[in-house]
């Protein structure tokens, strides 16, 4: 009876682990260019959701197994310590570096207030790394379109700025290059960029 109960608890924990992985998948898909902003905000948490799945799976194995001998107990303790030694620094590093993004610019299109250009400094060091995105729509239908990253190491030179340069047109200016995106008036999707030297 005890064995059956332990097995039932273990499979329940594995089911919860599977739910955590399935909850993360929509967030992962939404994090790509063109994804839904709110879905990414709610479900794109790999450390939390995948970490919970790993912990639940490990706990389910511990619950299901019988550790009657001293060596099996020592082996289980050693395995749990190894998982903790590897997992805790990863979690700590993710929380320390994950909060580093600093918004630099947020500009709405004068003709379409539901289209917003955002520039975020995502660098983990003092050298800036600017991530430029276009947000279109509002509420649960809002989407984000990745326009690219600009930093001094990419050959374009220092990032100077990004702005709406005309009706439905975005211009990103770097030290040596200008990149222009045209925004589709119907869908709000940016076109393939055209670049030119300065």
Number of C-alpha atoms within 10 A of each C-alpha: 6 7 12 10 11 18 17 15 16 22 16 15 21 21 16 16 23 19 13 21 18 15 18 23 17 17 22 16 16 21 21 15 15 18 20 24 23 18 20 21 12 12 21 20 16 17 16 13 21 18 18 17 22 18 18 21 21 18 16 22 17 16 19 17 14 12 14 8 8 8 10 13 13 12 12 15 13 12 13 15 12 11 14 13 11 10 15 11 11 14 13 12 10 13 12 11 13 11 10 13 15 12 13 12 15 16 15 17 18 13 10 14 12 14 22 19 21 22 24 18 20 19 16 14 9 6 12 16 21 23 20 21 20 24 22 24 18 13 10 10 12 17 26 26 21 18 22 12 16 24 18 15 10 9 12 17 15 18 19 13 17 21 19 19 14 12 13 18 16 22 19 22 23 21 15 14 17 19 17 21 20 20 18 12 11 6 9 20 18 21 13 12 14 11 14 10 11 10
